[in-house]
Amino acid sequence: MRNFVWCCTLLGATAIYVAVHPPLNLAAGRNVLRTIPETFGAWNGTDLSFEDAVVEELQSDDLLVRRYAHGPEIVWLCIVYHQNRRYGAHDPRLCYESQGYLVEHESSAFVNDGSTAGLRVDRFIADRPHQRRLVYYWWLTQGLSTADRARVKERMALLGALDNRSWGAFVRVETPIAPGKDAEAEQRLQQFASAVARDVPPRLDAVQPAAAAR
């Protein structure tokens, strides 16, 4: 009986501690990415989380993973932020392949980011039994949004050399594809990606990273 009471006391104390000190969500945009809005037009966001091991592997300076909903429609946004000569974000296809998805239909898409030519992004479909997702992704840094990661690395290196500070971010948006609804998924992701491509760069431009240690 004494052991039972002691066990219940420990469980109660643990519950109180967790309630008072909830675990930190490492994927909720704690620093620079806290400026990313929880609402894009009619899309309302809810923060998600990554396992600690995944967060450590990304080695980011900030990380945001959020689910946005507009009625029954769903999209996901992931931003991995790095600064000061850290180029970040491995090939996103590996993330899906490690979860049992088949990556197919790799191509490019153009997103209306407010520029004359539009933003070219990389695109693929992640497919596994009973689940398909349409994925767009690109990189950005100060004054540049592009599907060419090498250009971002070159610009970060130049900015770092000139000012001893630079930043870069990997952006991924995705949405589920319902059976026979490929066109609807494409249109939905185009609209959401356009809102992200217009809104996020100036927010990150406005937040200057700390200078790298000399």
MARDO-49374 format. One record per residue: residue in three letters; x, y, z of N, C-alpha, C, CB in turn; residue number from 1. Coordinates in steps of 0.05 Angstrom, whole numbers. Each point is the difference from the previous one (the first is absolute). Glycine has a CB too. Example, Ala and Ser with C-alpha at 12.3 -4.5 7.8 and 13.67 -1.06 7.14 Angstrom:
2
<'ALA',<264,-114,156>,<-18,24,0>,<18,24,0>,<-38,-23,25>,1>
<'SER',<31,44,-39>,<16,24,1>,<-15,22,14>,<24,-13,-43>,2>
//
This chain:
214
<'MET',<17,-24,0>,<-17,24,0>,<17,25,0>,<-36,-25,24>,1>
<'ARG',<58,24,-8>,<18,23,2>,<12,6,-27>,<9,-10,48>,2>
<'ASN',<0,-12,-63>,<12,4,-26>,<-20,12,-20>,<30,-39,9>,3>
<'PHE',<-55,30,-7>,<-21,11,-18>,<-4,30,5>,<-23,-45,-1>,4>
<'VAL',<22,53,26>,<-4,28,7>,<24,16,-10>,<-27,-12,40>,5>
<'TRP',<51,2,-36>,<25,13,-9>,<0,3,-30>,<25,-18,39>,6>
<'CYS',<-33,-2,-53>,<-1,0,-30>,<-20,22,-9>,<13,-49,-2>,7>
<'CYS',<-36,49,14>,<-21,20,-7>,<10,28,5>,<-36,-33,10>,8>
<'THR',<51,37,12>,<11,26,7>,<20,9,-21>,<-7,-10,48>,9>
<'LEU',<25,-8,-57>,<19,7,-21>,<-13,7,-26>,<33,-30,22>,10>
<'LEU',<-54,14,-30>,<-14,5,-24>,<-14,27,1>,<-6,-49,-7>,11>
<'GLY',<-6,55,30>,<-13,26,3>,<19,23,-2>,<-34,-22,28>,12>
<'ALA',<58,19,-15>,<20,21,-1>,<10,4,-28>,<13,-11,47>,13>
<'THR',<-9,-11,-62>,<9,2,-28>,<-20,15,-17>,<25,-43,6>,14>
<'ALA',<-51,36,-2>,<-21,13,-16>,<-1,30,6>,<-26,-42,1>,15>
<'ILE',<29,50,24>,<0,28,7>,<24,14,-13>,<-23,-10,43>,16>
<'TYR',<47,-3,-42>,<24,13,-12>,<-3,4,-30>,<28,-22,36>,17>
<'VAL',<-39,2,-50>,<-4,2,-29>,<-20,22,-6>,<10,-49,-5>,18>
<'ALA',<-31,51,22>,<-20,21,-5>,<12,28,4>,<-36,-32,15>,19>
<'VAL',<53,35,5>,<12,26,5>,<23,5,-19>,<-13,-4,48>,20>
<'HIS',<28,-17,-56>,<23,3,-18>,<-4,-18,-24>,<30,11,39>,21>
<'PRO',<-48,-3,-57>,<-5,-17,-24>,<25,-3,-17>,<-48,14,0>,22>
<'PRO',<51,-37,-14>,<24,-4,-16>,<2,21,-23>,<-2,-49,11>,23>
<'LEU',<26,58,-16>,<4,20,-21>,<-4,-12,-27>,<32,24,30>,24>
<'ASN',<-48,-12,-46>,<-4,-8,-28>,<22,12,-17>,<-51,-4,6>,25>
<'LEU',<70,-13,-14>,<23,10,-14>,<-6,8,-29>,<28,-28,30>,26>
<'ALA',<-52,22,-39>,<-7,6,-28>,<-21,22,-3>,<11,-47,-11>,27>
<'ALA',<-13,64,31>,<-21,20,1>,<10,28,-7>,<-23,-28,34>,28>
<'GLY',<47,31,-45>,<10,26,-7>,<5,17,24>,<-25,-3,-42>,29>
<'ARG',<46,-3,57>,<5,13,25>,<15,27,-3>,<1,-45,21>,30>
<'ASN',<14,49,-41>,<17,24,-3>,<-8,16,-24>,<38,-24,23>,31>
<'VAL',<-22,22,-44>,<-6,16,-25>,<-27,-8,-11>,<49,3,-9>,32>
<'LEU',<-56,-28,9>,<-25,-9,-13>,<-25,5,16>,<28,-35,-22>,33>
<'ARG',<-25,47,45>,<-24,7,15>,<-16,22,-15>,<23,-12,44>,34>
<'THR',<-10,25,-63>,<-14,21,-15>,<-18,-11,-22>,<39,30,9>,35>
<'ILE',<-36,-56,-15>,<-17,-12,-21>,<-29,-1,10>,<39,-28,-17>,36>
<'PRO',<-58,39,2>,<-27,2,10>,<-14,-27,3>,<-3,45,-21>,37>
<'GLU',<-15,-46,40>,<-17,-24,3>,<-23,0,-19>,<13,-2,48>,38>
<'THR',<-17,24,-63>,<-21,2,-19>,<11,11,-27>,<-34,7,37>,39>
<'PHE',<28,-21,-58>,<5,9,-27>,<-27,3,-14>,<47,-22,-2>,40>
<'GLY',<-58,46,0>,<-26,3,-11>,<-20,-16,15>,<20,7,-45>,41>
<'ALA',<-34,-26,32>,<-20,-17,13>,<12,-25,13>,<-33,17,-33>,42>
<'TRP',<59,-20,31>,<13,-24,11>,<8,5,29>,<17,-13,-46>,43>
<'ASN',<-26,-4,64>,<6,3,29>,<19,-22,8>,<-45,22,9>,44>
<'GLY',<67,-14,5>,<21,-20,6>,<0,-10,29>,<26,23,-33>,45>
<'THR',<-16,-48,35>,<4,-13,26>,<29,-12,0>,<-50,-10,5>,46>
<'ASP',<65,17,16>,<28,-10,1>,<0,-30,4>,<15,44,19>,47>
<'LEU',<4,-57,-33>,<5,-28,4>,<27,-4,13>,<-29,-12,-41>,48>
<'SER',<39,-12,43>,<26,-4,13>,<15,-22,-15>,<-19,14,44>,49>
<'PHE',<45,-14,-40>,<18,-20,-10>,<12,-15,24>,<11,27,-42>,50>
<'GLU',<-2,-51,38>,<15,-14,21>,<26,14,4>,<-22,-44,-11>,51>
<'ASP',<32,43,36>,<26,13,6>,<22,-10,-18>,<-15,5,47>,52>
<'ALA',<15,-31,-54>,<22,-11,-16>,<-1,13,-28>,<-2,-43,25>,53>
<'VAL',<-21,48,-36>,<-3,12,-26>,<10,29,1>,<-38,-30,-11>,54>
<'VAL',<30,44,32>,<9,28,3>,<30,2,2>,<-43,10,23>,55>
<'GLU',<55,-28,-8>,<29,0,3>,<14,-6,-27>,<-5,-15,48>,56>
<'GLU',<-7,-2,-64>,<12,-7,-26>,<0,24,-18>,<-14,-48,6>,57>
<'LEU',<-8,64,-5>,<-1,23,-18>,<20,22,8>,<-49,-10,-7>,58>
<'GLN',<56,11,33>,<20,19,10>,<-7,29,-9>,<35,-36,-1>,59>
<'SER',<-60,43,4>,<-9,26,-8>,<2,20,23>,<-31,-21,-32>,60>
<'ASP',<31,47,25>,<0,21,19>,<-29,6,8>,<42,19,-18>,61>
<'ASP',<-61,-26,2>,<-28,2,7>,<-16,-19,-19>,<6,48,16>,62>
<'LEU',<-29,-56,-7>,<-16,-20,-15>,<-29,5,5>,<37,-34,4>,63>
<'LEU',<-53,33,-25>,<-29,3,2>,<-14,-22,-16>,<5,50,6>,64>
<'VAL',<-23,-64,7>,<-16,-20,-14>,<-29,6,8>,<37,-36,-1>,65>
<'ARG',<-54,43,-19>,<-27,8,6>,<-20,-11,-20>,<18,42,21>,66>
<'ARG',<-41,-48,-11>,<-23,-10,-16>,<-20,23,-3>,<7,-48,16>,67>
<'TYR',<-14,54,-41>,<-20,21,-5>,<-25,-13,-11>,<36,34,-8>,68>
<'ALA',<-59,-24,16>,<-26,-11,-9>,<-17,23,-10>,<3,-38,33>,69>
<'HIS',<-18,32,-54>,<-21,18,-10>,<-24,-17,-5>,<34,32,-22>,70>
<'GLY',<-52,-33,41>,<-22,-19,-2>,<11,-28,1>,<-28,33,-26>,71>
<'PRO',<20,-50,7>,<10,-28,-1>,<28,-2,-14>,<-47,-15,-1>,72>
<'GLU',<56,37,-11>,<26,-1,-14>,<23,3,19>,<-23,18,-41>,73>
<'ILE',<44,-33,36>,<24,0,18>,<25,3,-17>,<-24,-30,33>,74>
<'VAL',<42,46,-22>,<28,3,-11>,<19,0,24>,<-16,25,-41>,75>
<'TRP',<41,-32,36>,<21,1,20>,<22,19,-9>,<-12,-47,15>,76>
<'LEU',<24,60,4>,<23,18,-5>,<23,-8,18>,<-31,38,-13>,77>
<'CYS',<54,-41,2>,<25,-5,15>,<21,20,-9>,<-11,-50,5>,78>
<'ILE',<23,64,14>,<22,18,-5>,<23,-7,18>,<-32,37,-14>,79>
<'VAL',<56,-42,2>,<24,-5,14>,<19,23,-4>,<-6,-51,-5>,80>
<'TYR',<13,65,26>,<16,24,-1>,<28,-4,10>,<-42,27,6>,81>
<'HIS',<62,-17,-21>,<28,-1,8>,<12,28,-3>,<3,-49,-14>,82>
<'GLN',<18,54,28>,<14,25,-2>,<30,-3,2>,<-40,23,19>,83>
<'ASN',<54,-3,-29>,<29,2,3>,<15,-24,-11>,<-8,28,40>,84>
<'ARG',<7,-31,-66>,<15,-20,-15>,<-9,-29,4>,<38,31,3>,85>
<'ARG',<-61,-35,9>,<-11,-27,2>,<-22,-2,-21>,<11,-4,50>,86>
<'TYR',<-9,-16,-67>,<-17,0,-24>,<-24,-18,2>,<41,9,-26>,87>
<'GLY',<-41,-28,44>,<-24,-13,9>,<-17,-16,-20>,<0,35,31>,88>
<'ALA',<-19,-50,-20>,<-21,-14,-14>,<10,-20,-21>,<-28,40,8>,89>
<'HIS',<27,-66,-1>,<8,-20,-19>,<-22,-4,-21>,<28,-23,36>,90>
<'ASP',<-23,6,-55>,<-19,-6,-21>,<-27,-8,11>,<38,-14,-30>,91>
<'PRO',<-59,29,26>,<-26,-7,12>,<-11,-27,-9>,<-9,48,3>,92>
<'ARG',<17,-57,-27>,<-10,-26,-9>,<8,-22,19>,<3,16,-47>,93>
<'LEU',<20,-14,60>,<9,-20,19>,<-19,-3,23>,<47,8,-13>,94>
<'CYS',<-59,14,22>,<-19,-1,22>,<-23,-18,-7>,<13,46,14>,95>
<'TYR',<-23,-43,-38>,<-24,-16,-8>,<8,-29,-5>,<-21,41,-19>,96>
<'GLU',<43,-45,6>,<9,-28,-6>,<5,-15,26>,<20,15,-43>,97>
<'SER',<-10,-2,64>,<5,-13,25>,<-26,-8,14>,<43,25,4>,98>
<'GLN',<-66,-12,-12>,<-26,-6,12>,<-16,-19,-17>,<1,45,22>,99>
<'GLY',<12,-56,-43>,<-14,-20,-16>,<-14,12,-24>,<-5,-27,40>,100>
<'TYR',<9,52,-46>,<-12,12,-24>,<16,-6,-25>,<-20,36,29>,101>
<'LEU',<8,-38,-51>,<13,0,-26>,<-1,28,-11>,<-13,-49,-8>,102>
<'VAL',<36,61,2>,<1,27,-11>,<-1,-3,-31>,<27,18,40>,103>
<'GLU',<-47,-4,-51>,<-4,-3,-29>,<-9,27,-12>,<-12,-49,6>,104>
<'HIS',<11,50,-33>,<-10,23,-14>,<16,26,8>,<-46,-21,-4>,105>
<'GLU',<72,18,6>,<17,23,7>,<0,20,-23>,<29,-28,30>,106>
<'SER',<-33,53,-24>,<-1,21,-21>,<3,27,14>,<-30,-29,-30>,107>
<'SER',<23,50,15>,<0,27,10>,<-28,11,-2>,<48,7,-13>,108>
<'ALA',<-54,13,30>,<-25,15,-2>,<7,30,4>,<-27,-40,18>,109>
<'PHE',<9,57,-28>,<4,29,4>,<-21,10,19>,<20,5,-46>,110>
<'VAL',<-10,11,66>,<-18,11,21>,<0,30,-4>,<10,-38,32>,111>
<'ASN',<-33,50,-29>,<-3,29,-2>,<9,13,26>,<-39,-5,-32>,112>
<'ASP',<64,15,31>,<11,13,24>,<0,30,-3>,<29,-40,7>,113>
<'GLY',<-43,50,-27>,<-1,29,-4>,<20,11,-20>,<-16,3,46>,114>
<'SER',<35,-20,-54>,<19,8,-20>,<-11,-4,-28>,<38,-11,32>,115>
<'THR',<-25,22,-52>,<-9,-2,-27>,<1,-29,-10>,<15,47,-9>,116>
<'ALA',<7,-60,14>,<4,-27,-10>,<-12,-21,18>,<42,15,-21>,117>
<'GLY',<-47,-9,46>,<-10,-20,19>,<23,-15,11>,<-43,-4,-25>,118>
<'LEU',<38,-11,46>,<21,-16,14>,<-1,-29,-10>,<-3,31,40>,119>
<'ARG',<25,-41,-51>,<1,-28,-7>,<7,-16,25>,<13,11,-48>,120>
<'VAL',<-29,-32,53>,<5,-17,24>,<3,-29,-10>,<-26,32,31>,121>
<'ASP',<39,-48,-14>,<1,-29,-6>,<-26,-13,9>,<50,0,5>,122>
<'ARG',<-58,-21,-18>,<-26,-13,5>,<3,-30,-3>,<-24,41,-17>,123>
<'PHE',<10,-56,34>,<-3,-29,-4>,<-25,-10,15>,<51,-4,-4>,124>
<'ILE',<-58,-20,-2>,<-22,-14,14>,<12,-22,17>,<-33,11,-38>,125>
<'ALA',<25,-12,63>,<8,-21,18>,<-23,-20,3>,<32,31,25>,126>
<'ASP',<-27,-56,-32>,<-22,-20,-2>,<6,-25,16>,<-11,18,-46>,127>
<'ARG',<-8,-26,63>,<1,-26,13>,<-29,-9,2>,<43,11,26>,128>
<'PRO',<-47,-37,-19>,<-28,-10,-1>,<-19,17,16>,<19,-45,-5>,129>
<'HIS',<-41,53,-8>,<-22,16,12>,<8,28,8>,<-18,-43,16>,130>
<'GLN',<41,53,-26>,<8,27,8>,<18,12,-22>,<-4,-13,49>,131>
<'ARG',<-4,35,-60>,<16,15,-20>,<2,29,9>,<-14,-32,-37>,132>
<'ARG',<38,44,33>,<4,28,7>,<14,14,-23>,<2,-12,49>,133>
<'LEU',<-11,36,-54>,<13,18,-19>,<19,19,15>,<-40,-3,-32>,134>
<'VAL',<65,5,23>,<20,15,15>,<13,20,-18>,<8,-39,30>,135>
<'TYR',<-6,64,-20>,<17,21,-13>,<22,7,21>,<-40,19,-29>,136>
<'TYR',<63,-12,18>,<21,10,19>,<20,18,-15>,<-5,-42,28>,137>
<'TRP',<16,60,-12>,<20,19,-11>,<17,11,23>,<-31,12,-38>,138>
<'TRP',<51,4,31>,<18,12,20>,<-2,31,-3>,<31,-40,0>,139>
<'LEU',<-24,53,22>,<1,29,-2>,<21,11,19>,<-49,2,-13>,140>
<'THR',<59,22,6>,<18,15,16>,<-5,29,-5>,<35,-37,0>,141>
<'GLN',<-19,55,11>,<-5,28,-4>,<-1,8,-29>,<22,9,44>,142>
<'GLY',<-45,1,-54>,<-2,9,-27>,<-2,-22,-21>,<25,39,14>,143>
<'LEU',<-29,-64,-6>,<0,-22,-20>,<-18,-23,9>,<46,12,-14>,144>
<'SER',<-65,-19,-3>,<-16,-25,3>,<4,-17,-25>,<-35,24,30>,145>
<'THR',<42,-49,-27>,<7,-16,-23>,<-2,-30,6>,<31,37,-15>,146>
<'ALA',<-34,-53,-6>,<2,-29,2>,<29,-10,-1>,<-46,-3,-20>,147>
<'ASP',<64,21,15>,<29,-6,-4>,<14,3,27>,<-1,14,-49>,148>
<'ARG',<5,-35,63>,<13,2,27>,<29,11,-3>,<-28,-38,16>,149>
<'ALA',<42,31,-37>,<27,10,-4>,<1,30,-1>,<11,-42,-25>,150>
<'ARG',<-31,55,12>,<0,29,-1>,<-4,12,28>,<-19,-2,-46>,151>
<'VAL',<3,-11,63>,<-4,10,27>,<27,-2,16>,<-49,-14,-2>,152>
<'LYS',<62,-9,-1>,<26,-4,13>,<20,21,-8>,<-9,-49,3>,153>
<'GLU',<10,55,-29>,<19,20,-10>,<-7,28,11>,<7,-27,-42>,154>
<'ARG',<-32,33,42>,<-8,27,10>,<5,2,30>,<-35,3,-36>,155>
<'MET',<29,-24,51>,<6,0,29>,<30,4,5>,<-40,-30,9>,156>
<'ALA',<56,16,-25>,<29,3,4>,<9,28,-6>,<6,-48,-13>,157>
<'LEU',<-17,60,-8>,<7,28,-7>,<-9,19,21>,<-4,-11,-48>,158>
<'LEU',<-21,9,58>,<-9,18,20>,<15,-4,26>,<-45,-1,-21>,159>
<'GLY',<53,-24,27>,<16,-5,24>,<27,13,-2>,<-25,-43,6>,160>
<'ALA',<37,42,-30>,<26,12,-3>,<-1,30,2>,<13,-38,-29>,161>
<'LEU',<-35,50,19>,<-2,29,0>,<-8,11,27>,<-12,-2,-48>,162>
<'ASP',<-6,-12,61>,<-12,11,25>,<4,-18,24>,<-34,22,-29>,163>
<'ASN',<47,-44,26>,<5,-20,21>,<-26,-10,12>,<42,23,10>,164>
<'ARG',<-63,-22,-26>,<-25,-11,9>,<-17,-8,-25>,<1,27,44>,165>
<'SER',<-16,-48,-42>,<-17,-8,-22>,<-21,-19,11>,<37,7,-34>,166>
<'TRP',<-58,-12,18>,<-20,-19,8>,<-11,-14,-25>,<-12,27,42>,167>
<'GLY',<1,-50,-38>,<-13,-15,-21>,<-23,-17,11>,<43,0,-27>,168>
<'ALA',<-62,-6,11>,<-23,-17,9>,<-9,-18,-22>,<-14,36,31>,169>
<'PHE',<7,-60,-22>,<-13,-20,-18>,<-30,1,6>,<42,-30,-1>,170>
<'VAL',<-58,31,-20>,<-29,2,2>,<-13,-23,-14>,<3,50,3>,171>
<'ARG',<-21,-64,11>,<-15,-22,-13>,<-29,3,7>,<40,-31,3>,172>
<'VAL',<-57,29,-24>,<-29,-1,4>,<-10,-25,-13>,<-3,51,1>,173>
<'GLU',<-18,-63,11>,<-11,-24,-11>,<-30,-2,6>,<45,-23,5>,174>
<'THR',<-59,6,-19>,<-28,-4,4>,<-7,-29,-8>,<-10,49,-8>,175>
<'PRO',<-11,-61,21>,<-8,-27,-9>,<-14,1,-27>,<-4,-13,49>,176>
<'ILE',<6,-9,-63>,<-14,-3,-26>,<-22,-21,4>,<42,13,-27>,177>
<'ALA',<-67,-5,25>,<-22,-19,2>,<-2,-15,-26>,<-25,30,32>,178>
<'PRO',<15,-55,-32>,<-2,-15,-25>,<-15,15,-22>,<1,-42,28>,179>
<'GLY',<13,44,-51>,<-12,13,-22>,<-2,31,2>,<-26,-41,-7>,180>
<'LYS',<40,52,27>,<-1,29,5>,<27,13,-3>,<-38,-8,31>,181>
<'ASP',<54,-1,-50>,<27,12,-4>,<-1,29,-7>,<15,-44,-15>,182>
<'ALA',<-34,52,-3>,<-1,28,-8>,<-8,18,23>,<-13,-15,-46>,183>
<'GLU',<-5,6,63>,<-9,16,23>,<23,3,20>,<-47,-17,-6>,184>
<'ALA',<63,-4,10>,<23,2,18>,<21,20,-11>,<-8,-48,15>,185>
<'GLU',<12,47,-41>,<20,19,-13>,<-9,28,4>,<12,-35,-34>,186>
<'GLN',<-38,41,29>,<-10,27,3>,<2,9,29>,<-31,-8,-38>,187>
<'ARG',<24,-9,57>,<1,6,28>,<29,7,9>,<-40,-30,8>,188>
<'LEU',<59,14,-17>,<28,5,8>,<11,24,-14>,<6,-48,8>,189>
<'GLN',<-14,53,-32>,<8,25,-14>,<-9,24,16>,<-3,-23,-45>,190>
<'GLN',<-21,24,54>,<-11,23,14>,<15,4,27>,<-44,-7,-22>,191>
<'PHE',<48,-15,36>,<14,3,26>,<29,7,-4>,<-32,-33,20>,192>
<'ALA',<46,20,-38>,<28,5,-5>,<4,29,-9>,<7,-47,-13>,193>
<'SER',<-26,58,-2>,<2,28,-8>,<-1,19,24>,<-22,-12,-44>,194>
<'ALA',<4,6,63>,<-2,16,24>,<26,-1,16>,<-50,-8,1>,195>
<'VAL',<61,-16,2>,<25,-3,14>,<23,14,-14>,<-17,-44,18>,196>
<'ALA',<19,40,-44>,<22,12,-15>,<-1,31,0>,<0,-40,-29>,197>
<'ARG',<-23,52,32>,<-3,29,2>,<6,10,28>,<-33,-2,-37>,198>
<'ASP',<24,-13,57>,<0,10,27>,<25,-5,16>,<-48,-7,-1>,199>
<'VAL',<60,-17,-3>,<22,-8,17>,<27,15,-5>,<-22,-45,2>,200>
<'PRO',<31,48,-27>,<26,13,-4>,<3,27,14>,<2,-23,-43>,201>
<'PRO',<-21,42,40>,<4,26,13>,<1,-2,31>,<-23,21,-39>,202>
<'ARG',<9,-41,50>,<0,-4,29>,<28,-9,9>,<-49,-11,0>,203>
<'LEU',<61,-7,-15>,<27,-10,7>,<21,21,-6>,<-15,-47,-8>,204>
<'ASP',<11,63,-13>,<19,21,-7>,<1,21,23>,<-10,-6,-49>,205>
<'ALA',<-13,10,63>,<-2,20,20>,<13,-9,26>,<-41,16,-21>,206>
<'VAL',<47,-42,24>,<12,-10,25>,<29,-6,-6>,<-44,-20,16>,207>
<'GLN',<62,36,-6>,<28,-3,-6>,<13,-20,20>,<2,47,-18>,208>
<'PRO',<11,-68,8>,<14,-19,17>,<24,14,14>,<-14,-38,-29>,209>
<'ALA',<21,26,52>,<23,11,14>,<25,-5,-16>,<-23,-9,44>,210>
<'ALA',<41,28,-42>,<26,-3,-15>,<15,-24,9>,<2,49,-6>,211>
<'ALA',<11,-62,-13>,<16,-24,7>,<24,9,17>,<-15,-24,-42>,212>
<'ALA',<24,7,59>,<23,7,16>,<24,2,-17>,<-19,-23,39>,213>
<'ARG',<34,44,-35>,<24,4,-17>,<23,-15,12>,<-16,45,-13>,214>
//
